[in-house]
Amino acid sequence: MIKDIFKKTIFVGLFLVPFIPFLVFSSFFFPYITTKAFTWRIIVEVVFAAWLILAVWEPEYRPKKSILLYSVFTFLAVIGLADLFGVDRSASFWSNFERMEGYISLLHLGAFFLVISSVFKEEHWKSWWNTSLVASAIMGGYAFMQIIGAMSPSQGGVRVDGTFGNAIYLAVYMLIHIFIALFYMLRGWKNRNLRWTYGILVLFQIFIIYYTATRGAILGLLGGLFIVALINVMNKEDTAVRKASMALIAAIVVLIGGFFLAKNTTFVSQSPVLSRFSTLTLAEIKNQGRYYVWPIALEGFKEKPILGWGQENFGYVFQKHYKPEMYRLEPWFDRAHNIFLDWAVVGGILGLLSYLGLYAAFLYIVWRREDNFTFSEKSVLTGLLAAYFFHNFFVFDHLTSYVLFFSLLAYLQSRVPGQVVSAKIISDSKIKKIALPAVALVLAFSLSYINFKPLLANVYLIEALKSIQLSDSAKASGYFEKAYKTSKLGRLEVMEHMANNISSIFSGNLSSEEKGAFYAFSSNAAKAQAEFYTNSARTQLMAGSFFSDIGLPNEARPYFERARELSPGKQQAYFELGAIRINLGDPVGAQEFFKEAYELSPDYVEARIIYFIGAIYTGDRGLERELAAQIPEKQRIFDDRVVSALFTNKRFSELIALFERRKELDPQNSATYDDYIRQIRSQ
């Protein structure tokens, strides 16, 4: 009876997994990520606990010895060592709300692999994969509603993203399911209804992946199908498949050739999808993050080539090798946007080889002689791996793609013939008296410490941000404090958002006593995070901004100086140090920082404007005129920092001329500008 309960618990949990991608709860911070991740972790922990008892009870539910099992454990062990000896063990283990990865996620993937590969037989896998295909069809329907305009993609624009919040995530989800559907289509080819059902699903999924406009996934699909066809040219089991493969190769060649011939046509240029391929020039590549981040990742790999930096520590590599001309990109990269470079940075050569070992073990199991896959089925599995491999050359994995990849590994593991790891029989009394209570206690601890407390902190954080939008500083300060104290996961994100909003909190509806209490808490938190992450430029900037925004420039300065030391190519620290000098009445000292920032990358308009403002404060009219000629007029005229600089330096006639020009460029707000002019003339 008890065994049946455990079995049902495991099966129910595992069959819920394919529907996790649909979960998005807006009351969570990073809802597209955290909703799925917390649900996934809770399900895995519950089914793993049930499986542990079942595996102790019945040897048949224990994992079988195989190269795939050893490969998975080698990967987990190597990355565990890399995290242990990495730069920041806490970040490596916990990750953050934005990613929800880290070693804790790898442990859950390993647990999932053990459970599903040990419990599922072929008939269970068939049902599970078909359940996942049904889920993918529903997801495709959701994306189709975005295509026709009935719903809007969360990212905006034309790229559909389903319930993932990211078109790339939807693309790889569809990519894997295309090959799974193709696999079962071939397996059920003799059944006309199945053949048509899977065939239509494949075409529908290809349609959806096209509208994600994800170049890596689309090219991965073409490459994977080409590999399938190329392998089947040698298929001696099925002549029809061999002939169809030759036709597919020809079709792919014609498709690619036709695209290159038509890439300059109006049809292609007006297509939001095809134009992404036709405009992929060297100039565009140089404006992409990968152009800069891939070389940075290689530098990081060379610095720690054996075990790398540890998970979630790419930021340390990024800040050290940051190029000033990267100002046009997002300010912080935490991934190399290439899964192989990511693992090379995270785990060094050992980490990369252990990850590639999963691919090698996959292919070994598929092509070993004793397996009963047909030749065409083997080709599809190989094509799937090739497509996934190629796609990952341009992106990084996320929860859903990791789960699908480990599901594929588990499927192959379940088919391996051989002995279980241990066939020893444990008595019922020992199981009931020792194993059951021990597993129950560990499960209760993990559910509380790993899931419920972090989840609560996540909700507190989003409530704090909502309270700020409602101008309720009292609630915001309380929620921030709760979020910070409740869990280690996401603590740095809590501090960062608290620092970004500290001015609005203190200017809100807090009493003097409440302000004092919140200042004591928040300043101690900022100092603690800066001390803990003493080698993180981003954290130092966060702490510096916190103290700068509450009017404590001398407190802020050491953090900005530390940030500049850690990331000398990043202009933000120079801007902040210069601003402190301005506030302390030292414009000449400020201009030195502004000049350094400008000279790092003279094309950076923001640096040019700030250098121009510095010239106003120092009274360097020649430099001021020179820089003004290089700044777009609207950008200069409508920058309130320029207004502040002219006003502070009592250049009222020029300030009046500036507002007169604003009236010409923005006539609908003339009355507002006339008010400003009257105020200036009254000075």
N, C-alpha and C positions, 0 to 999 in steps of 0.2 A: 504493500500500500504506500509506504513512505517513498520507495523507489519510484513508483509511478508518479507521485507528486513532483519529484525532482525532474523526471523525464519530461513531464508536461510543462514544467516551468522553463526548462531549457528550450523546448521546441517553440513555445509561445514567444519567448524572448527573441529567439533567432528569426522567427518569421515576422517579427515587428521591425527588424532592422531595415528591410528594403523601403519602409515608409518613413524613415527618419528624415530623408531629404525634404519632405514636405513641411517640416516643422519650422515655423517662424513665429516667435512670440514677441510682439512689439514692446512689451514691458521689460525686456532684457536689453542690456548694453551689448552692441554688436549682435542684434537678434538673429541674423542669418547664420552666424557662426555658433554663438553660445547655446541657442536653443537646441540645435542638433547635437552639439558636443556633450552637453550635460545629459541629455536623454540617452545618447549612445553609451556614455560611461556608466550610467545607472543600470542600463540593461545588461551590459557586459559583466559588471560586478555581480549582479544577481545570478545570471546564468553560469558564471564561472564558479561561484560558491556552490550552486547546485551540482555542477559537473564534478567539482572536487570530491564531494561526498559520493557521488555516483561512481566515479573512477576508483575511489578507495574500495567501494563495495564490490564493483564488478570489473575484473580485468579487461573485459571486451571494450570498455569505454576509455581505456588508456591509450595514449598516442603510440603509433607504430614507429619503429626505428626507420629512418630514411635520410637520404642526403638533403631532402627538403626541410625536414625537421631540424637537422643540424645546422642548415644554412640560416634558418630563421633565428635560432638561438645564438648563433655566432654573430649575426647582425645586431641583435639586442645586446649581447655582451660587449661587443666592441664599442657601440655607441654609448652604452652605460659607462664604460671606462673613459671614453672621450668626455662625457659630461662630468664625471667625477674629477678629472684632472683639467677641466676646461677653465675658462676665465671666470664664469659666473655660474656656480652650481645651482643656485636657487632659480635663476631664469631658465637654466637648462632643464630642470625638473618640472617647474610649474608652467612655463611659457606665460602667456597673458590672455586677456579676453579677446583681443583682436585675432589671435591665431588658434588658441586652445590646442596647442600641440605639445612640444617638449617630451621629455622621457616618459612622463606619466601617460601620454597618449600611446607611445610605443608599447608600454607595458599592457595597455588595454588591447592593442592590436594583437600582441602575442597571446594574451588570454583568449581573445576571440578565435584566433587561429587554432589553438589547442582544443577549444570546446567544439567548434563546428566541424573540424576535421576528424575528431574522435567519435562524434555522435552520429553524424550524417552518413547514410549509405547512399548508393546511386539513386534510388527512388526518391529519397529525401532531397537530394541535390536537384533533381529534375523539378520537383515542386517548388523548391526555393528559388532557383533561377527563373522559373516561369513567373513566380510571384514578383520577382525583381523586374522582369520584363513588363508585366502588367503595370507596375509602378512607373516604369519609364514611359509607357504609353500615356498614362495619366499626366505625367510631367510634360510630355510632348504636347498634350492637349492644352495644358496651362500656358505653355510657351506659344502655342498657336494663337491663343487669345491675345497674347501680346503682339504677335505678328499682324493680326488684322485690326489692332487698335482698340479692342474691347477692354484690354488691361494695359497698364504701362509697365515697362521694365523698370526695376528699382533703380538702375543706374541712369535712366533716362536714355535718350537717343533711340537708335534703331536696333541695337544689339539685344536680342532676347536673353533672359537669364533665368526664367522659371522662378522657382522659390529658393534659388541659391544666392541671389544678390550679386552675382558675378557671371558674366557670359562665359568666361573661360571654364568655370566650374561646371556649368551646364554642358559645355562642349565635351569635356572629357567624360562626363557621366554618360552622355549619348554615345560617344565614341566606343566605350567599352561594351555598352549594351547592343550596339550594332553587330559586333562580332559574336556576342552571346546568342543573339537571335539568328545570325547566320549559321552558327554551330548547330543549334537545334533544328533549323530548317533542313540542313543536310542530314541530320540524324533521323528526321521524320519525313524524308523526301517522298517515300512511297505513299504516304497519307496525303491525298490531295488537299484536304481542308487545312491540315497543319502547314503544308508547303505554302499555300496562299496566305495563311494568317501570318506566319513568320516573315514571308517575303514582303507583304504590305507594311509590316512593322519596320523592317529594315529600311524601306524606301521613306517611310514617314520620319524615322530617326535621322536619316541623311538630310531630309528637308529641314528638320529643326537645327541640325548642326550647321547647316549652311547659313541660317539666319542668326546664329551666334556670331558670325563673322570672325571667328577665331582662327587665325591663319595656321597656327601650330597644329590644332586639332584637324582642320580640313586637309592639310598636307599629310598629317599622320594617317588619316583615313585613306587617302589615295595611296600612300606608301604601303600601308598595311594590306590593302586589297591587291596591290601589285605583287607583294610578297606571296600572298595566298595564291594568286594566279601563276606566279613564276614557279612555285613549288609544285603546283598541280600539273604543270607541263610534263613532269616526270611521273605523274600518277598512272600506274599500271593496273590499278584496281577498277577504275571507272573511266571508260573512254569518253562518255558524255561530259564528265567534269573536266577532263583534259581539253576537250574541244572548246568548252565554255570559257576555260581559263585563257586560252589563246585569244579568244574574242575579247575578253576583258582587258588583256594586255594591250591589244590594238586600240580598244576604246579609250583607255587611259592615256595612251600616247597621243591619239587624235585630240582628246579633250585638252591636254596640256598644250599641244602644238597650236590648236585653234585659239586658245586663250592668248598666247603670245602674238599671234597674227592679229587678233582683234583688240589687244589691250589699249590701243590709242583711239578706239572708236567711242562715239557718244554713248552707246549702250553700256559699255564697261565703265566709263567715267561717271555716269549717272547712277550706277548701281552702288549702294552703300556697302555691299559685300565685295563685289569684284574689284571695286576701286581700291580697296585696301591691299589687294595684291598688285594691281597695276602701278600703284604709286610707291611701291617699296623700292626706293632708290637709295644710293649711298648717303645722300643728303638727309633723307628721312631717318635712316638707320643711325646717323650721328646724333639725331635729336632724341633717340630712344634711350631709356635707362640701361638696357643691356650693353650698349656700345661702351659705356663707362664701367658698369658694374661687373661685367665678366672679367676684364683685366684686374679689377680690384680683388675679385674672388681668387684669381690666380696668385696675386701677391700674398693674400692671406694664407693660401695653401702652402706657398713656398716658405712662409715664416714658421708654420707649424705643420710639417709634412707627415708626421707619423700618426698622431691622434687628434689633430686639429684643435679647434677653439671650443668645442662643445655646442650643443644645440642652443638656439636663440641668441647666439653671440656674434652673429654676422655684423651687427651694428658696430662692434669694436674694430672690425676690419674696415668697414665702410668709413668710419670717422677718421681713421688714421690715413687712409689713402684717398680721401675725398678730393676731387678736382674742383677748383673754383668755378670752372665753366659749367658745372652741373647745377648752377643756380636755377636753370629753367625747368629742372625736374622736381619731383616731389622731394621734400627736404631730407627724409630719412628712409633708407632702404634696409630692410631686415632679411632680405632674401636675394640670392643672385639671379633669380628668375631662370634658373637652369638647375634641375634637380641633381644632376651629377656634380656640378660645381658646388652646389649647396652641401651635399654630403662630403665632398672633398674638404670644404672649409670646416664643417661641423666635426668630422671624424678623421680627417687626414686620409692618407692613402689606405690605411686599414679600414676606415669607415666606408670609403668609396668602394673598395674591393668587396667588403662584406655585403654592401647593397647590391653591387653587380652580381654577387654570388647568388642572390635570389633569382635573378634572370637566368643565370646559367643552370641552376637547379631546376627551374621551371622547364627549360628546353630539354634538359636531360630526362626528366620524368615523362615529358610528352613523347619523346622520340625513342625511348628505350624499347627494346624488342618485345619484352614480355607484356607490354600494355596492349589492350584491345581496342584502342582508338583506331578508326579507319584512317587511311592516308589523308583524305580530304579533311577530316576532323582535326588531324594534327596540323595541317596547313593553316586552318582557321585560327587555332590557338596560337600558332607561331605568328600569324599576321596580326592578331590582337596584341601580342607582346611587342611586336615591331611598331605598331601604331602608337601604343602607349609610350614606348621608348622615345619615339621621335617627338611626340607631343611634349614630353617632359624635358626635351632639350631647350624649350623656350619658356617653361613655366615651372612652378613648384607644386607639389602635391597638396591636397587639402583632405579633410576628414573623409568625405564620400569617396574620393578616388583611392585613398589609402584602404578603406574598408573593402572596396571592390577588388583591389589588387590582392589583398590578403585573403579575400574569399576565393579568388582563383588559385592562389597557392594552397589554400586549405582543401579545395576540391581535388587538386592533384594529389595532395598528401593522403586524402581519404581513399584513393584508388591504389595506393602503394601496397603490394603484398609484403608480408613480413610479420615479425614478432612485435608484440607490444613492449614498451620500455621495461615493464616489470610485470610478471604474472603472479606475484605473491598474493595469497588470499589473506585478507584481514578479517578477524572475527567480528561478528555483529555487535558484541558487547563493547569492544574497543571503539568501534565506529560511533555507537550511540553515546558512550560515556566520554570519549575524548574528541573524536573528529567533529561530531556535530556541534558541541558547544564552542570549540575553538574556531571553526569556520564561521559560526554565527556571530561571535564577538568581532572577528576581523571584518566581516561584512558590515556590521553596524558601525564600526570605526571608519571604514572607507567611505561608506555612504554619507556619513556626517562630515568627515574632515576633507574628503576629496570632492564631494558634490554639494551637499546642502549648505555648508558655510560659504564656499565660494559663490554659489548661486545666490545666496542671500546678499552677499557683498555686491554682486552684479546688479541686483534689483535696487539696492540702496544707492548705487552710483547713478543709475538712470533716473531715479526719483530726485536725486540732488540736482541733476541737470534740468529736469522738468521744473523744479522749484525755482531755479535761476530764471528760466524763461517766464515764469509767473511773478518774478520780482519778489519772491518770498525768501529772503536771506536767512531767516530763522530756521525754516525747514531745511534749506539747502545746507547750511552749516552742520545741522544735526545729522543729515543723511551722509554727508561727506565723512564725518567722524565715524559713524557706524560702518560705512563701507571700508574705511581704512583699517579699522580695528578687527573686523570680522574674519578676514581671510588674507593669507599671503598672496594668493592668486589675484592678480589685477591691482595690487597695492600701488605699484608705480603709476598705473593709469589713473587711479583715483587721485594720487598726488598731482599728476600733470594737469588734470582737469580742474582740480582745486586751485592750482597756481594760475591757470589761465583765466579763472573767474574770480580771483580774490578781490579785485577792485570793486566789482559789482556786489559782492557779498558784504564788504565793509561799508559800502555806500547805501545799503538797504535798510531793512527794518529791524536791525539788531540794537538792543539796549547797550549801554556802556559796559555793563557786566558781561553780557553775552559776547560783545566784541573782544573784551579782554580774555575771556575763556577760550574763544575760538582762535584768537591770535596765539595764545600759549600752545594750544594743540597743533595748529597748522604750521607754525614756525618750527616747532620741534620735529614734526613729521618731515618737513622740507629738509631740515638739517640731517635728519636720520637717513633719508633716502640718498642725499648727496654724499654722505659719508659711506654708506653701504655700497653705492655705485660710484665710488671715487674715480674710476677710470672710464666712466660713461660721459661723453661730452653732452649728450642729449639731456641727461639727468642734471648735470651741472648748469646747463642753460635754464632748465626748468626751475631749479632752486634760485638761481640768480634773478630770473624774471619775477618769481614770487616776492622776493625782498625789494626789488626795484619798483614793482607795482604798488607796494604799500608804503613807498617813500623812504626806504632805508638803503640808499645807494652804497654806503660803506659796507653794509652787510652783503650786498649783492656782488660787489666788485670781485672778491676772491673766487666766486663760482664762475663768473665770466672769464676771468683770467685762466682758470683751470680748463675751461672749455676750449679756449684759444690754444692752450698748450697741447691738448689732446687732439684737436682737429684744426691745425693751423691754416688749412685751405678754406675753411667755412667762414663766410663773411658775417654771419649773425653775431658772433661773439664780439667782433670789431665794432659793429653798429651799437651794441649794448654798452660796451666800454666807453665809446665816444659819447653816447647819450648821458652816461653818468658824469663824464667830465663837463658836459654842457650844464647839467644841473648843479654841479659844484662850482660853476663860474670859471671854468678853465677851457675856453673855446679853442685855444691853441693846442692844448693837449688832446682835445677831442678831435681836432682836424688831423692829427697824426694818425689816429685810428681810422678815421674815415678815408684818408689817403691810402693807407695800407689795404683796406677793403676794396677800394676802387682799383688799385693797381693789380690786385689778384686776378680780376677779370674786368677790363674796361668796358666790355660790351654789356655788362649787367646794369640795366637802366636804374634799378633801385639803388645800387651803390653809387651811381653817378648823381642821382638826385640828392642822396644824403651828403655826398662830397660837396655838392653845390650849396646845400644848406649850411654846411660847415664853413664854406667860403663867406656866406652872409654873416655868420657869427664872428669870423675873424676879420671881416672888413677887407678881404682880398678881392677887389672889384675886377681885376684882370681875370683871375681864375673864375670868378662868378660869371662873367660875360662868356668866357670860353666854354664853360660847362652848359650854360643856358642855351647856347646855340646847338648843343648836342642832345637836348632833351625835348621830346615832343611837347608843343605848346600847351595842349590841353592837360597833359600830365603835370606840367609845372604849375599852371595857373590854378588848377583845382586841388592841389596838394596842400592840405591845411597845415602841414609842418612848415611849408614855405611861409604861409601867413604868420605863424607863430614866430618864426625867425625874424621876419621883417618888423613885426610888432615889438618884439623884445629889444631889437636894436633901434627902435624909434624911427624907422624909415617910413613915415606915415604917407608921404606923397606917393611913394612907389606902391604902398599897400592900397591906397585909393585907386591908383591906376590899375592894379591887379583886379580889384573888384569891379571896376568899370569894364574891364575886358571880360570878366565873368558874365556881366550883364549882356554883353554882345553875343557870347557863346551859349548862354543859357537864359534867354529872355523871359522864360516863364517864371523864373525865380528872381526877377529884377527887384521886387519889393524887399525881399530878404537882404539882397546885396546893398540896396539903398540904406537900409537900417544900419548895416555894418559901416557904411561910409560915414553916416551921421555920427556914429559912436566914435569913429577914429578922429573926425574933425573936432570933436569935443574934447579930445585929449590935450 
